[in-house]
Amino acid sequence: MKVYIVEHAIGSFAYDEQGKLVDFVLSSKDLGKVVDALIENEKGIPLPTTVELIKKIKTEEVIVENEAEIPYLQQLGVKASYEIHNLGSKVFRESLPKVAVETKFVSSENELYSFLYDVSFEYTRRKLRSAASKRDLLAIQAIRAIDDIDKTINLFSERLREWYSIHFPELNKLVEDHELYSTIVSKFGYRNEITKEGLEEMSVNKDLSTKILDAAKKSIGADITDVDIRSIRMLSDTILELYKIRSELTDYVESVMKEVAPNITALVGPTLGARLLSIAGSLEDLAKMPASTIQVLGAEKALFRALRKGGRPPKHGVIFQYPAIHSSPRWQRGKIARALAAKLAIAARIDAFSGRFIGDRLNEELKKRIEEIKTKYAQPPPRKPQEQKKKEEERKSKKGGKEKRRGRR
Amino acid sequence: MSELVKISKTQFENVYQCEFNDGTTRLCTKNLAPGFSVYGERLFKVEGIEYREWNAFRSKLGGAILKGLKQNPIVKGTKVLYLGAASGTTPSHISDIVELEGKVYGVEFSPRVVREFLLVAQHRPNLFPILADARFPQYYRTLVEDVDVLYVDIAQPDETDIAIYNARFFLKENGYMLLAIKARSIDVTKEPTEIYEMEVNKLKEANFDVLQVVQLDPYDKDHAMVLSKYKGK
């Protein structure tokens, strides 16, 4: 008997030459398995349901739509050929919702479409992820570059302040922000060329700008020449350029992170997410770590000190940067860090191995847990005076009373 | 920013026209995902219903409607296979028009833009994102069904052949095809009108009734939208 085999996400269906449905095998409703099979099918491997169906109906000749499947089907001992949009697939695809309900794959049309929606989403995400593989290494390099730029900005800014202070020492104290300081130097140069309008353009507040103008008038700094100013300006221009690169790199990290690690990004944002990847080495490495390790990533020094000397381990590593941790009272931080690390472990594994997006759900659960911690442990734990004292003495004797335990990097 | 004065129906189902106080009018559709703007278009709320402005410069179907498309085969409940969904600008409006009863299968090949397309599809249960190559319909046959309308906008030299191949797979008898031809990506050396004629002939040979060719300038230069009806295999 010659049959037409139609393959679809909901299963495999056999039609005879009159276009009548002979038999069928339905897919499981496990999204992961279905999508695996669909992606394998592109390489020519028949769907598992097809193999099962062919064994079940014991036919000698099948007609499929995917030419690449023919060698695999011949291995099963059937004569195979291909014909696109054959009689079977025509009947099937014209009446997909009807077939799905009649074969009891689903109980309603709506259910079918919500299944198909999930499958195509998952299928597309999976393919997207393999296209985006190794992009995590790019995000890691970018975040490291940002850290280097931060260091450089600090270094250069310190030098600029020392240098420009020969001419206008008062400005150092008045303007703490490096970017604003560099902008002022680059824009005006000489202290007596600083104008109220110019400062306004940089959106300096009134109070500060009066102070600066006032200080410029009465400055005790030395007079310098055009040549001197030009050299100083070269440095401040460089600092401003670095700020520009930094903000562009931040945008870049954000876009790459959303692509390679959407769930991690949803939880902790692109910057902190990229830092975690950077410390772990890659997305896959991070995905293989237990939550307890993720919790203290970036606090290796404190952790190994604690292990060596038997002190208390750190409560958090870089995840300390997560707002809910550093803005919470001390006694809540460890618990929040543990909850966050657990969610991060889940997120990392999904990002690395499946690519589905459940960031919203993770976030919601985490928010709920944080809320719970906040209400349950609103008060600091009662101190146990004697134990506290004993511990402190112990620690002092062990560390020579010098080192102070730190939870963060 | 100009303000909305009036929203009225057009001759096409679920396509609306909004008038502004500066005298301009624009197309819009009812937002299926209220609160979400897909490509930065404006949203208006009128009597509890949210409308999205449809920018004809960003969407060839929008341009074709304004340039006098006689018939829009996409109505409420239509099933559409959309080849070249890109970041989902036009698919989102089609998804608005067909409403939840209709389905839009969006095929797009470039991972870069699919990323954005996914974000659009996330809020639209009738929009199915498929990352695949429209040249190989056998790869996504497992995810779609036969459709009433095939919408093709893929800017490839062999676009028409790909469209016909897909029609053989998935387009119902008497179904419609909307083919957006970008003359410049078929052959830069030929005159656009010459190319439209060439492609129209290809369609006729493949058993299509060509109903209308709409040139899309000024919305898209050297582009045309071809509306045709499939007479079956």
Boltz contact constraints between the chains, C-beta under 6 A:
constraints:
  - contact:
      token1: [A, 7]
      token2: [B, 142]
      max_distance: 6.0
  - contact:
      token1: [A, 8]
      token2: [B, 142]
      max_distance: 6.0
  - contact:
      token1: [A, 9]
      token2: [B, 142]
      max_distance: 6.0
  - contact:
      token1: [A, 9]
      token2: [B, 143]
      max_distance: 6.0
  - contact:
      token1: [A, 38]
      token2: [B, 142]
      max_distance: 6.0
  - contact:
      token1: [A, 42]
      token2: [B, 139]
      max_distance: 6.0
  - contact:
      token1: [A, 65]
      token2: [B, 138]
      max_distance: 6.0
  - contact:
      token1: [A, 65]
      token2: [B, 141]
      max_distance: 6.0
  - contact:
      token1: [A, 66]
      token2: [B, 138]
      max_distance: 6.0
  - contact:
      token1: [A, 85]
      token2: [B, 168]
      max_distance: 6.0
  - contact:
      token1: [A, 85]
      token2: [B, 169]
      max_distance: 6.0
  - contact:
      token1: [A, 93]
      token2: [B, 145]
      max_distance: 6.0
  - contact:
      token1: [A, 93]
      token2: [B, 146]
      max_distance: 6.0
  - contact:
      token1: [A, 94]
      token2: [B, 146]
      max_distance: 6.0
  - contact:
      token1: [A, 96]
      token2: [B, 145]
      max_distance: 6.0
  - contact:
      token1: [A, 117]
      token2: [B, 125]
      max_distance: 6.0
  - contact:
      token1: [A, 117]
      token2: [B, 128]
      max_distance: 6.0
  - contact:
      token1: [A, 120]
      token2: [B, 128]
      max_distance: 6.0
  - contact:
      token1: [A, 120]
      token2: [B, 129]
      max_distance: 6.0
  - contact:
      token1: [A, 120]
      token2: [B, 130]
      max_distance: 6.0
  - contact:
      token1: [A, 120]
      token2: [B, 143]
      max_distance: 6.0
  - contact:
      token1: [A, 124]
      token2: [B, 129]
      max_distance: 6.0
  - contact:
      token1: [A, 124]
      token2: [B, 130]
      max_distance: 6.0
  - contact:
      token1: [A, 124]
      token2: [B, 131]
      max_distance: 6.0
  - contact:
      token1: [A, 127]
      token2: [B, 131]
      max_distance: 6.0
  - contact:
      token1: [A, 128]
      token2: [B, 111]
      max_distance: 6.0
  - contact:
      token1: [A, 128]
      token2: [B, 114]
      max_distance: 6.0
  - contact:
      token1: [A, 128]
      token2: [B, 131]
      max_distance: 6.0
  - contact:
      token1: [A, 131]
      token2: [B, 111]
      max_distance: 6.0
  - contact:
      token1: [A, 259]
      token2: [B, 115]
      max_distance: 6.0
